[in-house]
Amino acid sequence: MITPTKEPVGSATPDVTIIGANDSRQNRTREMQLIPEALARAHMHDRLREAQGDRQSARLIAARRMQRRAERASLRARRALAMAVMH
């Protein structure tokens, strides 16, 4: 009588291999479907960071402009005071 050989524990039978391959394929497909979403999210994050930098630059430019305006007003006031004292 021929006894069927037992598979060693942990060996891959054809059923397990096919199921594992299908699962792997499905995971890969799911990951590939999510790639455009991940790219869009990264792109949006970059645009947001760029916009924040632009806003910060605009605030700095406006602050410098206001500072120069205040310095000119201070000079005009100082000149006016000097003129008033001299006359």
PDB file of N, CA, C and O in Angstrom:
ATOM      1  N   MET A   1       0.835  -1.173   0.000  1.00  0.00           N
ATOM      2  CA  MET A   1       0.000   0.000   0.000  1.00  0.00           C
ATOM      3  C   MET A   1       0.882   1.239   0.000  1.00  0.00           C
ATOM      4  O   MET A   1       1.860   1.334   0.741  1.00  0.00           O
ATOM      5  N   ILE A   2       0.500   2.199  -0.866  1.00  0.00           N
ATOM      6  CA  ILE A   2       1.267   3.443  -0.964  1.00  0.00           C
ATOM      7  C   ILE A   2       0.644   4.459  -0.027  1.00  0.00           C
ATOM      8  O   ILE A   2      -0.557   4.725  -0.086  1.00  0.00           O
ATOM      9  N   THR A   3       1.457   5.015   0.824  1.00  0.00           N
ATOM     10  CA  THR A   3       0.948   6.030   1.746  1.00  0.00           C
ATOM     11  C   THR A   3       1.192   7.412   1.142  1.00  0.00           C
ATOM     12  O   THR A   3       2.274   7.685   0.621  1.00  0.00           O
ATOM     13  N   PRO A   4       0.194   8.269   1.214  1.00  0.00           N
ATOM     14  CA  PRO A   4       0.392   9.616   0.674  1.00  0.00           C
ATOM     15  C   PRO A   4       1.443  10.350   1.488  1.00  0.00           C
ATOM     16  O   PRO A   4       1.488  10.251   2.714  1.00  0.00           O
ATOM     17  N   THR A   5       2.279  11.083   0.783  1.00  0.00           N
ATOM     18  CA  THR A   5       3.332  11.824   1.496  1.00  0.00           C
ATOM     19  C   THR A   5       2.722  13.071   2.101  1.00  0.00           C
ATOM     20  O   THR A   5       1.912  13.770   1.492  1.00  0.00           O
ATOM     21  N   LYS A   6       3.139  13.309   3.299  1.00  0.00           N
ATOM     22  CA  LYS A   6       2.639  14.505   3.975  1.00  0.00           C
ATOM     23  C   LYS A   6       3.542  15.675   3.619  1.00  0.00           C
ATOM     24  O   LYS A   6       4.763  15.543   3.538  1.00  0.00           O
ATOM     25  N   GLU A   7       2.918  16.809   3.413  1.00  0.00           N
ATOM     26  CA  GLU A   7       3.684  18.032   3.149  1.00  0.00           C
ATOM     27  C   GLU A   7       4.369  18.465   4.440  1.00  0.00           C
ATOM     28  O   GLU A   7       3.781  18.383   5.518  1.00  0.00           O
ATOM     29  N   PRO A   8       5.585  18.917   4.333  1.00  0.00           N
ATOM     30  CA  PRO A   8       6.237  19.454   5.539  1.00  0.00           C
ATOM     31  C   PRO A   8       5.470  20.683   6.032  1.00  0.00           C
ATOM     32  O   PRO A   8       4.850  21.405   5.251  1.00  0.00           O
ATOM     33  N   VAL A   9       5.529  20.894   7.318  1.00  0.00           N
ATOM     34  CA  VAL A   9       4.823  22.039   7.897  1.00  0.00           C
ATOM     35  C   VAL A   9       5.394  23.330   7.318  1.00  0.00           C
ATOM     36  O   VAL A   9       6.611  23.509   7.268  1.00  0.00           O
ATOM     37  N   GLY A  10       4.510  24.230   6.881  1.00  0.00           N
ATOM     38  CA  GLY A  10       4.960  25.518   6.355  1.00  0.00           C
ATOM     39  C   GLY A  10       5.273  25.506   4.887  1.00  0.00           C
ATOM     40  O   GLY A  10       5.648  26.542   4.338  1.00  0.00           O
ATOM     41  N   SER A  11       5.132  24.339   4.203  1.00  0.00           N
ATOM     42  CA  SER A  11       5.437  24.331   2.774  1.00  0.00           C
ATOM     43  C   SER A  11       4.266  24.946   2.019  1.00  0.00           C
ATOM     44  O   SER A  11       3.128  24.912   2.487  1.00  0.00           O
ATOM     45  N   ALA A  12       4.553  25.504   0.855  1.00  0.00           N
ATOM     46  CA  ALA A  12       3.523  26.165   0.069  1.00  0.00           C
ATOM     47  C   ALA A  12       2.853  25.152  -0.835  1.00  0.00           C
ATOM     48  O   ALA A  12       3.479  24.608  -1.745  1.00  0.00           O
ATOM     49  N   THR A  13       1.596  24.903  -0.588  1.00  0.00           N
ATOM     50  CA  THR A  13       0.834  24.039  -1.493  1.00  0.00           C
ATOM     51  C   THR A  13       0.318  24.918  -2.624  1.00  0.00           C
ATOM     52  O   THR A  13       0.267  26.139  -2.474  1.00  0.00           O
ATOM     53  N   PRO A  14      -0.068  24.325  -3.753  1.00  0.00           N
ATOM     54  CA  PRO A  14      -0.547  25.140  -4.869  1.00  0.00           C
ATOM     55  C   PRO A  14      -1.690  26.071  -4.475  1.00  0.00           C
ATOM     56  O   PRO A  14      -1.740  27.210  -4.939  1.00  0.00           O
ATOM     57  N   ASP A  15      -2.621  25.603  -3.617  1.00  0.00           N
ATOM     58  CA  ASP A  15      -3.744  26.457  -3.210  1.00  0.00           C
ATOM     59  C   ASP A  15      -3.247  27.691  -2.464  1.00  0.00           C
ATOM     60  O   ASP A  15      -3.698  28.806  -2.728  1.00  0.00           O
ATOM     61  N   VAL A  16      -2.330  27.491  -1.545  1.00  0.00           N
ATOM     62  CA  VAL A  16      -1.813  28.602  -0.746  1.00  0.00           C
ATOM     63  C   VAL A  16      -1.076  29.591  -1.647  1.00  0.00           C
ATOM     64  O   VAL A  16      -1.202  30.807  -1.497  1.00  0.00           O
ATOM     65  N   THR A  17      -0.308  29.046  -2.580  1.00  0.00           N
ATOM     66  CA  THR A  17       0.457  29.900  -3.484  1.00  0.00           C
ATOM     67  C   THR A  17      -0.471  30.767  -4.322  1.00  0.00           C
ATOM     68  O   THR A  17      -0.228  31.963  -4.484  1.00  0.00           O
ATOM     69  N   ILE A  18      -1.530  30.172  -4.852  1.00  0.00           N
ATOM     70  CA  ILE A  18      -2.470  30.934  -5.691  1.00  0.00           C
ATOM     71  C   ILE A  18      -3.185  31.981  -4.848  1.00  0.00           C
ATOM     72  O   ILE A  18      -3.314  33.131  -5.269  1.00  0.00           O
ATOM     73  N   ILE A  19      -3.648  31.599  -3.666  1.00  0.00           N
ATOM     74  CA  ILE A  19      -4.339  32.551  -2.791  1.00  0.00           C
ATOM     75  C   ILE A  19      -3.389  33.680  -2.404  1.00  0.00           C
ATOM     76  O   ILE A  19      -3.761  34.853  -2.441  1.00  0.00           O
ATOM     77  N   GLY A  20      -2.167  33.323  -2.036  1.00  0.00           N
ATOM     78  CA  GLY A  20      -1.186  34.348  -1.665  1.00  0.00           C
ATOM     79  C   GLY A  20      -0.893  35.284  -2.822  1.00  0.00           C
ATOM     80  O   GLY A  20      -0.766  36.492  -2.620  1.00  0.00           O
ATOM     81  N   ALA A  21      -0.783  34.754  -4.021  1.00  0.00           N
ATOM     82  CA  ALA A  21      -0.509  35.581  -5.194  1.00  0.00           C
ATOM     83  C   ALA A  21      -1.674  36.513  -5.473  1.00  0.00           C
ATOM     84  O   ALA A  21      -1.479  37.683  -5.804  1.00  0.00           O
ATOM     85  N   ASN A  22      -2.897  35.988  -5.336  1.00  0.00           N
ATOM     86  CA  ASN A  22      -4.074  36.838  -5.549  1.00  0.00           C
ATOM     87  C   ASN A  22      -4.133  37.964  -4.533  1.00  0.00           C
ATOM     88  O   ASN A  22      -4.396  39.114  -4.885  1.00  0.00           O
ATOM     89  N   ASP A  23      -3.887  37.632  -3.267  1.00  0.00           N
ATOM     90  CA  ASP A  23      -3.883  38.666  -2.224  1.00  0.00           C
ATOM     91  C   ASP A  23      -2.814  39.708  -2.510  1.00  0.00           C
ATOM     92  O   ASP A  23      -3.055  40.910  -2.393  1.00  0.00           O
ATOM     93  N   SER A  24      -1.634  39.237  -2.885  1.00  0.00           N
ATOM     94  CA  SER A  24      -0.536  40.145  -3.187  1.00  0.00           C
ATOM     95  C   SER A  24      -0.901  41.050  -4.364  1.00  0.00           C
ATOM     96  O   SER A  24      -0.652  42.255  -4.344  1.00  0.00           O
ATOM     97  N   ARG A  25      -1.502  40.432  -5.395  1.00  0.00           N
ATOM     98  CA  ARG A  25      -1.901  41.183  -6.585  1.00  0.00           C
ATOM     99  C   ARG A  25      -2.956  42.227  -6.218  1.00  0.00           C
ATOM    100  O   ARG A  25      -2.898  43.363  -6.687  1.00  0.00           O
ATOM    101  N   GLN A  26      -3.917  41.841  -5.382  1.00  0.00           N
ATOM    102  CA  GLN A  26      -4.966  42.779  -4.969  1.00  0.00           C
ATOM    103  C   GLN A  26      -4.377  43.934  -4.167  1.00  0.00           C
ATOM    104  O   GLN A  26      -4.753  45.089  -4.368  1.00  0.00           O
ATOM    105  N   ASN A  27      -3.453  43.622  -3.260  1.00  0.00           N
ATOM    106  CA  ASN A  27      -2.814  44.685  -2.475  1.00  0.00           C
ATOM    107  C   ASN A  27      -2.050  45.632  -3.380  1.00  0.00           C
ATOM    108  O   ASN A  27      -2.104  46.849  -3.204  1.00  0.00           O
ATOM    109  N   ARG A  28      -1.329  45.066  -4.360  1.00  0.00           N
ATOM    110  CA  ARG A  28      -0.549  45.880  -5.282  1.00  0.00           C
ATOM    111  C   ARG A  28      -1.487  46.780  -6.103  1.00  0.00           C
ATOM    112  O   ARG A  28      -1.215  47.964  -6.304  1.00  0.00           O
ATOM    113  N   THR A  29      -2.588  46.194  -6.565  1.00  0.00           N
ATOM    114  CA  THR A  29      -3.562  46.957  -7.352  1.00  0.00           C
ATOM    115  C   THR A  29      -4.142  48.084  -6.505  1.00  0.00           C
ATOM    116  O   THR A  29      -4.262  49.215  -6.976  1.00  0.00           O
ATOM    117  N   ARG A  30      -4.500  47.784  -5.264  1.00  0.00           N
ATOM    118  CA  ARG A  30      -5.058  48.793  -4.365  1.00  0.00           C
ATOM    119  C   ARG A  30      -4.037  49.910  -4.137  1.00  0.00           C
ATOM    120  O   ARG A  30      -4.380  51.092  -4.158  1.00  0.00           O
ATOM    121  N   GLU A  31      -2.777  49.517  -3.919  1.00  0.00           N
ATOM    122  CA  GLU A  31      -1.724  50.513  -3.712  1.00  0.00           C
ATOM    123  C   GLU A  31      -1.555  51.385  -4.952  1.00  0.00           C
ATOM    124  O   GLU A  31      -1.393  52.601  -4.849  1.00  0.00           O
ATOM    125  N   MET A  32      -1.593  50.752  -6.130  1.00  0.00           N
ATOM    126  CA  MET A  32      -1.431  51.517  -7.365  1.00  0.00           C
ATOM    127  C   MET A  32      -2.602  52.467  -7.580  1.00  0.00           C
ATOM    128  O   MET A  32      -2.423  53.561  -8.115  1.00  0.00           O
ATOM    129  N   GLN A  33      -3.806  52.055  -7.162  1.00  0.00           N
ATOM    130  CA  GLN A  33      -4.964  52.935  -7.286  1.00  0.00           C
ATOM    131  C   GLN A  33      -4.850  54.130  -6.348  1.00  0.00           C
ATOM    132  O   GLN A  33      -5.402  55.195  -6.626  1.00  0.00           O
ATOM    133  N   LEU A  34      -4.140  53.959  -5.242  1.00  0.00           N
ATOM    134  CA  LEU A  34      -3.994  55.044  -4.269  1.00  0.00           C
ATOM    135  C   LEU A  34      -2.836  55.983  -4.598  1.00  0.00           C
ATOM    136  O   LEU A  34      -2.722  57.048  -3.991  1.00  0.00           O
ATOM    137  N   ILE A  35      -1.980  55.614  -5.539  1.00  0.00           N
ATOM    138  CA  ILE A  35      -0.820  56.448  -5.879  1.00  0.00           C
ATOM    139  C   ILE A  35      -1.242  57.844  -6.334  1.00  0.00           C
ATOM    140  O   ILE A  35      -0.692  58.821  -5.827  1.00  0.00           O
ATOM    141  N   PRO A  36      -2.202  57.992  -7.274  1.00  0.00           N
ATOM    142  CA  PRO A  36      -2.577  59.354  -7.679  1.00  0.00           C
ATOM    143  C   PRO A  36      -3.094  60.194  -6.519  1.00  0.00           C
ATOM    144  O   PRO A  36      -2.844  61.397  -6.460  1.00  0.00           O
ATOM    145  N   GLU A  37      -3.813  59.562  -5.602  1.00  0.00           N
ATOM    146  CA  GLU A  37      -4.320  60.284  -4.436  1.00  0.00           C
ATOM    147  C   GLU A  37      -3.161  60.751  -3.560  1.00  0.00           C
ATOM    148  O   GLU A  37      -3.159  61.882  -3.074  1.00  0.00           O
ATOM    149  N   ALA A  38      -2.185  59.881  -3.362  1.00  0.00           N
ATOM    150  CA  ALA A  38      -1.015  60.251  -2.550  1.00  0.00           C
ATOM    151  C   ALA A  38      -0.227  61.366  -3.231  1.00  0.00           C
ATOM    152  O   ALA A  38       0.239  62.294  -2.569  1.00  0.00           O
ATOM    153  N   LEU A  39      -0.077  61.276  -4.550  1.00  0.00           N
ATOM    154  CA  LEU A  39       0.625  62.336  -5.281  1.00  0.00           C
ATOM    155  C   LEU A  39      -0.126  63.654  -5.185  1.00  0.00           C
ATOM    156  O   LEU A  39       0.486  64.705  -4.990  1.00  0.00           O
ATOM    157  N   ALA A  40      -1.444  63.608  -5.320  1.00  0.00           N
ATOM    158  CA  ALA A  40      -2.255  64.825  -5.214  1.00  0.00           C
ATOM    159  C   ALA A  40      -2.133  65.424  -3.819  1.00  0.00           C
ATOM    160  O   ALA A  40      -2.050  66.643  -3.667  1.00  0.00           O
ATOM    161  N   ARG A  41      -2.120  64.573  -2.807  1.00  0.00           N
ATOM    162  CA  ARG A  41      -1.988  65.059  -1.431  1.00  0.00           C
ATOM    163  C   ARG A  41      -0.632  65.725  -1.221  1.00  0.00           C
ATOM    164  O   ARG A  41      -0.544  66.779  -0.591  1.00  0.00           O
ATOM    165  N   ALA A  42       0.422  65.110  -1.748  1.00  0.00           N
ATOM    166  CA  ALA A  42       1.766  65.684  -1.629  1.00  0.00           C
ATOM    167  C   ALA A  42       1.848  67.003  -2.389  1.00  0.00           C
ATOM    168  O   ALA A  42       2.447  67.965  -1.908  1.00  0.00           O
ATOM    169  N   HIS A  43       1.246  67.048  -3.576  1.00  0.00           N
ATOM    170  CA  HIS A  43       1.242  68.273  -4.383  1.00  0.00           C
ATOM    171  C   HIS A  43       0.502  69.386  -3.643  1.00  0.00           C
ATOM    172  O   HIS A  43       0.961  70.528  -3.606  1.00  0.00           O
ATOM    173  N   MET A  44      -0.654  69.042  -3.051  1.00  0.00           N
ATOM    174  CA  MET A  44      -1.435  70.027  -2.310  1.00  0.00           C
ATOM    175  C   MET A  44      -0.648  70.533  -1.101  1.00  0.00           C
ATOM    176  O   MET A  44      -0.680  71.723  -0.787  1.00  0.00           O
ATOM    177  N   HIS A  45       0.054  69.630  -0.429  1.00  0.00           N
ATOM    178  CA  HIS A  45       0.862  70.013   0.729  1.00  0.00           C
ATOM    179  C   HIS A  45       1.966  70.992   0.304  1.00  0.00           C
ATOM    180  O   HIS A  45       2.228  71.978   0.992  1.00  0.00           O
ATOM    181  N   ASP A  46       2.608  70.708  -0.836  1.00  0.00           N
ATOM    182  CA  ASP A  46       3.652  71.608  -1.346  1.00  0.00           C
ATOM    183  C   ASP A  46       3.082  72.972  -1.694  1.00  0.00           C
ATOM    184  O   ASP A  46       3.682  73.995  -1.365  1.00  0.00           O
ATOM    185  N   ARG A  47       1.916  73.000  -2.362  1.00  0.00           N
ATOM    186  CA  ARG A  47       1.294  74.279  -2.734  1.00  0.00           C
ATOM    187  C   ARG A  47       0.916  75.074  -1.476  1.00  0.00           C
ATOM    188  O   ARG A  47       1.071  76.294  -1.441  1.00  0.00           O
ATOM    189  N   LEU A  48       0.424  74.379  -0.448  1.00  0.00           N
ATOM    190  CA  LEU A  48       0.052  75.039   0.800  1.00  0.00           C
ATOM    191  C   LEU A  48       1.274  75.658   1.469  1.00  0.00           C
ATOM    192  O   LEU A  48       1.226  76.796   1.936  1.00  0.00           O
ATOM    193  N   ARG A  49       2.378  74.896   1.512  1.00  0.00           N
ATOM    194  CA  ARG A  49       3.616  75.411   2.096  1.00  0.00           C
ATOM    195  C   ARG A  49       4.135  76.613   1.298  1.00  0.00           C
ATOM    196  O   ARG A  49       4.615  77.591   1.870  1.00  0.00           O
ATOM    197  N   GLU A  50       4.030  76.522  -0.024  1.00  0.00           N
ATOM    198  CA  GLU A  50       4.466  77.625  -0.886  1.00  0.00           C
ATOM    199  C   GLU A  50       3.603  78.866  -0.649  1.00  0.00           C
ATOM    200  O   GLU A  50       4.123  79.980  -0.590  1.00  0.00           O
ATOM    201  N   ALA A  51       2.288  78.676  -0.513  1.00  0.00           N
ATOM    202  CA  ALA A  51       1.376  79.797  -0.259  1.00  0.00           C
ATOM    203  C   ALA A  51       1.676  80.445   1.091  1.00  0.00           C
ATOM    204  O   ALA A  51       1.641  81.669   1.222  1.00  0.00           O
ATOM    205  N   GLN A  52       1.967  79.623   2.083  1.00  0.00           N
ATOM    206  CA  GLN A  52       2.307  80.178   3.398  1.00  0.00           C
ATOM    207  C   GLN A  52       3.585  80.997   3.322  1.00  0.00           C
ATOM    208  O   GLN A  52       3.677  82.059   3.937  1.00  0.00           O
ATOM    209  N   GLY A  53       4.570  80.516   2.576  1.00  0.00           N
ATOM    210  CA  GLY A  53       5.818  81.270   2.384  1.00  0.00           C
ATOM    211  C   GLY A  53       5.569  82.576   1.656  1.00  0.00           C
ATOM    212  O   GLY A  53       6.152  83.606   1.992  1.00  0.00           O
ATOM    213  N   ASP A  54       4.691  82.527   0.643  1.00  0.00           N
ATOM    214  CA  ASP A  54       4.357  83.750  -0.094  1.00  0.00           C
ATOM    215  C   ASP A  54       3.679  84.763   0.813  1.00  0.00           C
ATOM    216  O   ASP A  54       3.984  85.954   0.755  1.00  0.00           O
ATOM    217  N   ARG A  55       2.760  84.297   1.651  1.00  0.00           N
ATOM    218  CA  ARG A  55       2.073  85.213   2.581  1.00  0.00           C
ATOM    219  C   ARG A  55       3.067  85.832   3.554  1.00  0.00           C
ATOM    220  O   ARG A  55       2.997  87.024   3.855  1.00  0.00           O
ATOM    221  N   GLN A  56       3.994  85.010   4.043  1.00  0.00           N
ATOM    222  CA  GLN A  56       5.001  85.520   4.977  1.00  0.00           C
ATOM    223  C   GLN A  56       5.873  86.567   4.282  1.00  0.00           C
ATOM    224  O   GLN A  56       6.199  87.593   4.878  1.00  0.00           O
ATOM    225  N   SER A  57       6.246  86.321   3.044  1.00  0.00           N
ATOM    226  CA  SER A  57       7.045  87.284   2.282  1.00  0.00           C
ATOM    227  C   SER A  57       6.268  88.572   2.076  1.00  0.00           C
ATOM    228  O   SER A  57       6.823  89.663   2.211  1.00  0.00           O
ATOM    229  N   ALA A  58       4.984  88.452   1.750  1.00  0.00           N
ATOM    230  CA  ALA A  58       4.153  89.637   1.536  1.00  0.00           C
ATOM    231  C   ALA A  58       4.033  90.455   2.817  1.00  0.00           C
ATOM    232  O   ALA A  58       4.062  91.685   2.775  1.00  0.00           O
ATOM    233  N   ARG A  59       3.900  89.779   3.954  1.00  0.00           N
ATOM    234  CA  ARG A  59       3.823  90.505   5.239  1.00  0.00           C
ATOM    235  C   ARG A  59       5.131  91.239   5.522  1.00  0.00           C
ATOM    236  O   ARG A  59       5.121  92.376   5.994  1.00  0.00           O
ATOM    237  N   LEU A  60       6.259  90.585   5.231  1.00  0.00           N
ATOM    238  CA  LEU A  60       7.560  91.202   5.455  1.00  0.00           C
ATOM    239  C   LEU A  60       7.731  92.430   4.560  1.00  0.00           C
ATOM    240  O   LEU A  60       8.202  93.470   5.019  1.00  0.00           O
ATOM    241  N   ILE A  61       7.354  92.315   3.294  1.00  0.00           N
ATOM    242  CA  ILE A  61       7.454  93.445   2.361  1.00  0.00           C
ATOM    243  C   ILE A  61       6.574  94.600   2.833  1.00  0.00           C
ATOM    244  O   ILE A  61       6.998  95.755   2.815  1.00  0.00           O
ATOM    245  N   ALA A  62       5.343  94.287   3.256  1.00  0.00           N
ATOM    246  CA  ALA A  62       4.434  95.333   3.744  1.00  0.00           C
ATOM    247  C   ALA A  62       5.000  95.995   5.000  1.00  0.00           C
ATOM    248  O   ALA A  62       4.902  97.213   5.150  1.00  0.00           O
ATOM    249  N   ALA A  63       5.587  95.215   5.897  1.00  0.00           N
ATOM    250  CA  ALA A  63       6.158  95.779   7.128  1.00  0.00           C
ATOM    251  C   ALA A  63       7.318  96.714   6.798  1.00  0.00           C
ATOM    252  O   ALA A  63       7.443  97.781   7.400  1.00  0.00           O
ATOM    253  N   ARG A  64       8.162  96.326   5.853  1.00  0.00           N
ATOM    254  CA  ARG A  64       9.281  97.203   5.462  1.00  0.00           C
ATOM    255  C   ARG A  64       8.774  98.484   4.830  1.00  0.00           C
ATOM    256  O   ARG A  64       9.303  99.565   5.088  1.00  0.00           O
ATOM    257  N   ARG A  65       7.738  98.359   3.993  1.00  0.00           N
ATOM    258  CA  ARG A  65       7.149  99.536   3.355  1.00  0.00           C
ATOM    259  C   ARG A  65       6.592 100.494   4.418  1.00  0.00           C
ATOM    260  O   ARG A  65       6.813 101.702   4.343  1.00  0.00           O
ATOM    261  N   MET A  66       5.873  99.949   5.405  1.00  0.00           N
ATOM    262  CA  MET A  66       5.314 100.793   6.478  1.00  0.00           C
ATOM    263  C   MET A  66       6.431 101.421   7.296  1.00  0.00           C
ATOM    264  O   MET A  66       6.315 102.571   7.721  1.00  0.00           O
ATOM    265  N   GLN A  67       7.513 100.679   7.522  1.00  0.00           N
ATOM    266  CA  GLN A  67       8.633 101.221   8.287  1.00  0.00           C
ATOM    267  C   GLN A  67       9.262 102.404   7.549  1.00  0.00           C
ATOM    268  O   GLN A  67       9.558 103.428   8.165  1.00  0.00           O
ATOM    269  N   ARG A  68       9.467 102.274   6.233  1.00  0.00           N
ATOM    270  CA  ARG A  68      10.031 103.391   5.454  1.00  0.00           C
ATOM    271  C   ARG A  68       9.091 104.587   5.470  1.00  0.00           C
ATOM    272  O   ARG A  68       9.534 105.730   5.581  1.00  0.00           O
ATOM    273  N   ARG A  69       7.792 104.324   5.358  1.00  0.00           N
ATOM    274  CA  ARG A  69       6.806 105.408   5.394  1.00  0.00           C
ATOM    275  C   ARG A  69       6.868 106.132   6.736  1.00  0.00           C
ATOM    276  O   ARG A  69       6.818 107.362   6.781  1.00  0.00           O
ATOM    277  N   ALA A  70       6.976 105.381   7.826  1.00  0.00           N
ATOM    278  CA  ALA A  70       7.063 105.982   9.162  1.00  0.00           C
ATOM    279  C   ALA A  70       8.352 106.780   9.312  1.00  0.00           C
ATOM    280  O   ALA A  70       8.350 107.855   9.912  1.00  0.00           O
ATOM    281  N   GLU A  71       9.457 106.258   8.767  1.00  0.00           N
ATOM    282  CA  GLU A  71      10.725 106.992   8.853  1.00  0.00           C
ATOM    283  C   GLU A  71      10.645 108.317   8.091  1.00  0.00           C
ATOM    284  O   GLU A  71      11.152 109.335   8.562  1.00  0.00           O
ATOM    285  N   ARG A  72      10.003 108.308   6.903  1.00  0.00           N
ATOM    286  CA  ARG A  72       9.853 109.555   6.138  1.00  0.00           C
ATOM    287  C   ARG A  72       8.968 110.540   6.887  1.00  0.00           C
ATOM    288  O   ARG A  72       9.266 111.734   6.919  1.00  0.00           O
ATOM    289  N   ALA A  73       7.886 110.060   7.491  1.00  0.00           N
ATOM    290  CA  ALA A  73       7.005 110.941   8.270  1.00  0.00           C
ATOM    291  C   ALA A  73       7.764 111.530   9.456  1.00  0.00           C
ATOM    292  O   ALA A  73       7.588 112.701   9.791  1.00  0.00           O
ATOM    293  N   SER A  74       8.608 110.716  10.088  1.00  0.00           N
ATOM    294  CA  SER A  74       9.403 111.193  11.221  1.00  0.00           C
ATOM    295  C   SER A  74      10.376 112.279  10.765  1.00  0.00           C
ATOM    296  O   SER A  74      10.549 113.286  11.453  1.00  0.00           O
ATOM    297  N   LEU A  75      11.015 112.078   9.604  1.00  0.00           N
ATOM    298  CA  LEU A  75      11.931 113.097   9.067  1.00  0.00           C
ATOM    299  C   LEU A  75      11.194 114.402   8.757  1.00  0.00           C
ATOM    300  O   LEU A  75      11.690 115.490   9.050  1.00  0.00           O
ATOM    301  N   ARG A  76       9.990 114.276   8.154  1.00  0.00           N
ATOM    302  CA  ARG A  76       9.213 115.487   7.850  1.00  0.00           C
ATOM    303  C   ARG A  76       8.848 116.229   9.127  1.00  0.00           C
ATOM    304  O   ARG A  76       8.918 117.457   9.177  1.00  0.00           O
ATOM    305  N   ALA A  77       8.461 115.490  10.155  1.00  0.00           N
ATOM    306  CA  ALA A  77       8.095 116.112  11.432  1.00  0.00           C
ATOM    307  C   ALA A  77       9.312 116.790  12.056  1.00  0.00           C
ATOM    308  O   ALA A  77       9.203 117.888  12.602  1.00  0.00           O
ATOM    309  N   ARG A  78      10.474 116.133  11.975  1.00  0.00           N
ATOM    310  CA  ARG A  78      11.699 116.706  12.533  1.00  0.00           C
ATOM    311  C   ARG A  78      12.081 117.995  11.794  1.00  0.00           C
ATOM    312  O   ARG A  78      12.473 118.984  12.413  1.00  0.00           O
ATOM    313  N   ARG A  79      11.961 117.966  10.464  1.00  0.00           N
ATOM    314  CA  ARG A  79      12.249 119.176   9.688  1.00  0.00           C
ATOM    315  C   ARG A  79      11.298 120.301  10.008  1.00  0.00           C
ATOM    316  O   ARG A  79      11.701 121.454  10.164  1.00  0.00           O
ATOM    317  N   ALA A  80      10.005 119.947  10.106  1.00  0.00           N
ATOM    318  CA  ALA A  80       9.003 120.967  10.437  1.00  0.00           C
ATOM    319  C   ALA A  80       9.303 121.582  11.791  1.00  0.00           C
ATOM    320  O   ALA A  80       9.188 122.796  11.960  1.00  0.00           O
ATOM    321  N   LEU A  81       9.685 120.761  12.757  1.00  0.00           N
ATOM    322  CA  LEU A  81      10.015 121.266  14.096  1.00  0.00           C
ATOM    323  C   LEU A  81      11.241 122.162  14.030  1.00  0.00           C
ATOM    324  O   LEU A  81      11.270 123.216  14.666  1.00  0.00           O
ATOM    325  N   ALA A  82      12.256 121.759  13.269  1.00  0.00           N
ATOM    326  CA  ALA A  82      13.477 122.564  13.133  1.00  0.00           C
ATOM    327  C   ALA A  82      13.153 123.900  12.486  1.00  0.00           C
ATOM    328  O   ALA A  82      13.676 124.936  12.894  1.00  0.00           O
ATOM    329  N   MET A  83      12.278 123.877  11.461  1.00  0.00           N
ATOM    330  CA  MET A  83      11.887 125.128  10.810  1.00  0.00           C
ATOM    331  C   MET A  83      11.138 126.025  11.764  1.00  0.00           C
ATOM    332  O   MET A  83      11.350 127.238  11.762  1.00  0.00           O
ATOM    333  N   ALA A  84      10.249 125.448  12.596  1.00  0.00           N
ATOM    334  CA  ALA A  84       9.485 126.235  13.539  1.00  0.00           C
ATOM    335  C   ALA A  84      10.376 126.845  14.615  1.00  0.00           C
ATOM    336  O   ALA A  84      10.131 127.972  15.045  1.00  0.00           O
ATOM    337  N   VAL A  85      11.380 126.141  15.048  1.00  0.00           N
ATOM    338  CA  VAL A  85      12.301 126.628  16.087  1.00  0.00           C
ATOM    339  C   VAL A  85      13.182 127.745  15.527  1.00  0.00           C
ATOM    340  O   VAL A  85      13.490 128.709  16.226  1.00  0.00           O
ATOM    341  N   MET A  86      13.585 127.609  14.263  1.00  0.00           N
ATOM    342  CA  MET A  86      14.497 128.592  13.664  1.00  0.00           C
ATOM    343  C   MET A  86      13.767 129.908  13.365  1.00  0.00           C
ATOM    344  O   MET A  86      14.428 130.946  13.340  1.00  0.00           O
ATOM    345  N   HIS A  87      12.472 129.931  13.142  1.00  0.00           N
ATOM    346  CA  HIS A  87      11.770 131.164  12.805  1.00  0.00           C
ATOM    347  C   HIS A  87      11.122 131.741  13.981  1.00  0.00           C
ATOM    348  O   HIS A  87      10.481 132.787  13.882  1.00  0.00           O
TER     349      HIS A  87
END
